[in-house]
């Protein structure tokens, strides 16, 4: 099980929103669960229970993403790094579905295609 250390939690906990009402699940476990999902790619419901309820991981990730919490954390963590002389380029690509090429022929992109619209 991967858990953030006390030092790591101290650096990012200042950006967590305050809890309102009910006591929320342990921040260390849930944030570690979010990192586990991002690193390993399983669906949130497949995350081990040691990280807490999968619904808490999903809800907190969505809610905090919309609030910009993770963006502020990344900016703060990036400040600590020095300058770099390397540039990394991501070569990720997505494979289009085999029917994606037919959309142009069917006229589903009228600003690009002069073809008749599909009936």
N, C-alpha and C positions, 0 to 999 in steps of 0.2 A: 504494500500500500504506500502510495506517495503522499506525503504531507508537507506543506510549507513549514519552514523552520520559524522559530520565534523572531529571528532577525528579519526574515522576509515578510512576516506578518506585520511587524512594527513599521516597515517601510510603506506598506500599502493600506493599512487599516485606517489611516486618517482620511481616506477617500470614500470609505463605506458610509452610506446614508444611515441615519439614526433609525432604530426600530420604533415602530408606532404600534401600540397595543400589545398584541401577543408576543411572547418571547420567540425569536426566530431561531432556526437551526444554527448549530455551531458554524461560525464563519470559516474557520480553518478547514473543516471537513468539506463544506460545500464548495469553497473556492478551489480546494485541491481536487474535488470531483469535476469541476468545470475544466480545470487544466488536464485532468485525466482524459476527458472526452475530446478535448482539442488535440491532444497528443496522439491518442490511440484510435480515434474515430468511431467508437461504438455509438449506438443510439443511446440516448440518456437513460432509457429504461433498462439497458444492459449494464449499467455501471454497478459495481459491487456495493452492497448495502453498507459497507464500512464508511462510505462517503456520505451517507445519509439518504433520505428518500429521493428517488429520481425526480419526483415532481418538484421538490425544493430546488434541486439543481437546475432544472429547466426554467422554473419561474424566476429564480434569482438571475440567471443568465439573461433572460429576455428583458426583465424589468431593469436591471442595472445597465444593460446595453442601451436601452432606450433613454435612460437618464444620463448616459455619457460617463458612467463611473469607470469603465475599463479604458476609455480614451484618456481620461485624466491620469489613471495609473500608468499607462504606457508612456505618456509625456513625461511624467515625473521620473520613471525608471530610465528613460532615454537621456535625461539631463545628466545622470551620473556617468554616462559613458563619454569617453574622449572622442576626438575626431578619428576618422577612419580614412584609409587610403584605398579601400576596396569597395567595390559596388557589387551587390548581389542582384541577379536577375532571376525572376521566377519563370520557369519554362512550363508551367502547368497549362494543360489544354483540356478542352472538353470535346468529346466526340458527339457530333450532331446525330440526331435520329435519322434513319434512312429516309423518312418521309419529309424531312425538313427542306430538301431541295425542291420538292413539288409545290411548296407554298407560293413561290414566285410565279410558277406556271398557272396556278389557280387564281391569280390576281388578288391574293390576300394582302399584298403590299402595293396598293394602287399608285403611290407616289413614285415607285420604282418601275413597276410593270405596266406595260400597255396592253397586256392580255385581258381577255374577257374575265369578268368576275364569275366565280363558281356559282352555280345555281343552287 
